[in-house]
């Protein structure tokens, strides 16, 4: 009986760690999209002599792509609310105090 409970806790812990890894990758994905497009725009502007037009255009594309990746990552990897909700409910500081009797 204890072995089954231990395995269930291990699955929940593993799922929580995987979700934390995905959450950490969100920032990296945003930075790569935004700064990658910014540097590409600067390079193309210097190469083609177009001022700052391509920099602003590609920066807007990079910001849009970064938030689109964020949306897709959250939508595909964080649809398992049971693990998150069960972890929150098990935290002792989140439990409601008993009602005060008058």
C-alpha positions as a Markdown table, in Angstrom:
| # | Residue | x | y | z |
|---|---|---|---|---|
| 1 | Unk | 0.0 | 0.0 | 0.0 |
| 2 | Unk | 2.8 | 2.4 | 0.8 |
| 3 | Unk | 4.6 | 1.5 | -2.3 |
| 4 | Unk | 1.6 | 2.7 | -4.5 |
| 5 | Unk | 1.3 | 6.0 | -2.6 |
| 6 | Unk | 5.1 | 6.5 | -3.0 |
| 7 | Unk | 4.9 | 5.9 | -6.7 |
| 8 | Unk | 1.9 | 8.3 | -7.0 |
| 9 | Unk | 3.8 | 11.0 | -5.2 |
| 10 | Unk | 6.8 | 10.4 | -7.5 |
| 11 | Unk | 4.6 | 10.8 | -10.6 |
| 12 | Unk | 3.2 | 14.1 | -9.2 |
| 13 | Unk | 6.7 | 15.3 | -8.3 |
| 14 | Unk | 8.0 | 14.4 | -11.7 |
| 15 | Unk | 5.1 | 16.2 | -13.4 |
| 16 | Unk | 5.7 | 19.3 | -11.3 |
| 17 | Unk | 9.4 | 19.3 | -12.1 |
| 18 | Unk | 8.6 | 18.9 | -15.9 |
| 19 | Unk | 6.2 | 21.9 | -15.6 |
| 20 | Unk | 8.9 | 24.0 | -13.9 |
| 21 | Unk | 11.3 | 23.2 | -16.6 |
| 22 | Unk | 8.9 | 24.3 | -19.3 |
| 23 | Unk | 8.2 | 27.5 | -17.3 |
| 24 | Unk | 12.0 | 28.2 | -17.2 |
| 25 | Unk | 12.2 | 27.8 | -20.9 |
| 26 | Unk | 9.5 | 30.4 | -21.5 |
| 27 | Unk | 11.9 | 33.3 | -20.7 |
| 28 | Unk | 14.7 | 31.8 | -22.9 |
| 29 | Unk | 12.3 | 31.5 | -25.8 |
| 30 | Unk | 11.1 | 35.0 | -25.5 |
| 31 | Unk | 14.6 | 36.5 | -25.3 |
| 32 | Unk | 15.8 | 34.5 | -28.3 |
| 33 | Unk | 12.8 | 35.5 | -30.5 |
| 34 | Unk | 13.0 | 39.2 | -29.6 |
| 35 | Unk | 16.7 | 39.8 | -29.6 |
| 36 | Unk | 17.3 | 37.5 | -32.5 |
| 37 | Unk | 14.9 | 39.5 | -34.7 |
| 38 | Unk | 16.3 | 42.7 | -33.4 |
| 39 | Unk | 19.9 | 41.8 | -34.3 |
| 40 | Unk | 18.7 | 40.4 | -37.7 |
| 41 | Unk | 16.9 | 43.7 | -38.4 |
| 42 | Unk | 20.0 | 45.8 | -37.4 |
| 43 | Unk | 22.2 | 43.6 | -39.7 |
| 44 | Unk | 19.8 | 43.9 | -42.6 |
| 45 | Unk | 19.5 | 47.7 | -42.1 |
| 46 | Unk | 23.2 | 48.2 | -42.1 |
| 47 | Unk | 23.6 | 45.9 | -45.1 |
| 48 | Unk | 20.9 | 47.4 | -47.2 |
| 49 | Unk | 21.0 | 51.0 | -46.0 |
| 50 | Unk | 17.3 | 51.2 | -45.1 |
| 51 | Unk | 17.7 | 53.2 | -41.9 |
| 52 | Unk | 15.8 | 51.6 | -39.1 |
| 53 | Unk | 12.8 | 50.4 | -41.0 |
| 54 | Unk | 13.7 | 46.7 | -41.0 |
| 55 | Unk | 14.8 | 46.8 | -37.4 |
| 56 | Unk | 11.4 | 48.0 | -36.2 |
| 57 | Unk | 9.6 | 45.6 | -38.5 |
| 58 | Unk | 11.6 | 42.6 | -37.5 |
| 59 | Unk | 11.4 | 43.6 | -33.8 |
| 60 | Unk | 7.6 | 43.7 | -34.1 |
| 61 | Unk | 7.7 | 40.2 | -35.7 |
| 62 | Unk | 10.0 | 38.9 | -33.0 |
| 63 | Unk | 7.8 | 40.2 | -30.2 |
| 64 | Unk | 4.8 | 38.7 | -31.9 |
| 65 | Unk | 6.6 | 35.4 | -32.4 |
| 66 | Unk | 7.8 | 35.4 | -28.7 |
| 67 | Unk | 4.3 | 35.8 | -27.4 |
| 68 | Unk | 2.9 | 33.3 | -29.8 |
| 69 | Unk | 5.5 | 30.7 | -28.6 |
| 70 | Unk | 4.6 | 31.6 | -25.1 |
| 71 | Unk | 0.9 | 30.9 | -25.8 |
| 72 | Unk | 1.6 | 27.6 | -27.6 |
| 73 | Unk | 3.9 | 26.4 | -24.8 |
| 74 | Unk | 1.3 | 27.2 | -22.1 |
| 75 | Unk | -1.5 | 25.7 | -24.1 |
| 76 | Unk | 0.3 | 22.4 | -24.8 |
| 77 | Unk | 2.2 | 21.8 | -21.6 |
| 78 | Unk | 0.1 | 23.3 | -18.8 |
| 79 | Unk | -3.3 | 21.8 | -19.5 |
| 80 | Unk | -2.9 | 19.3 | -16.6 |
| 81 | Unk | -4.5 | 21.5 | -13.9 |
| 82 | Unk | -5.0 | 18.6 | -11.5 |
| 83 | Unk | -1.3 | 18.4 | -10.6 |
| 84 | Unk | -1.0 | 22.1 | -10.0 |
| 85 | Unk | -4.3 | 22.3 | -8.1 |
| 86 | Unk | -3.5 | 19.3 | -5.9 |
| 87 | Unk | -0.1 | 20.8 | -5.0 |
| 88 | Unk | -1.7 | 24.1 | -4.0 |
| 89 | Unk | -4.3 | 22.4 | -1.9 |
| 90 | Unk | -1.7 | 20.4 | 0.0 |
| 91 | Unk | 0.2 | 23.5 | 1.1 |
| 92 | Unk | -0.7 | 24.2 | 4.7 |
| 93 | Unk | -0.6 | 28.0 | 4.5 |
| 94 | Unk | -3.4 | 27.9 | 1.8 |
| 95 | Unk | -5.9 | 26.1 | 3.9 |
| 96 | Unk | -8.9 | 28.0 | 5.2 |
| 97 | Unk | -9.2 | 28.6 | 8.9 |
| 98 | Unk | -12.2 | 27.1 | 10.6 |
| 99 | Unk | -15.2 | 29.4 | 10.8 |
| 100 | Unk | -15.6 | 31.5 | 14.0 |
| 101 | Unk | -18.6 | 30.5 | 16.0 |
| 102 | Unk | -20.5 | 33.3 | 17.7 |
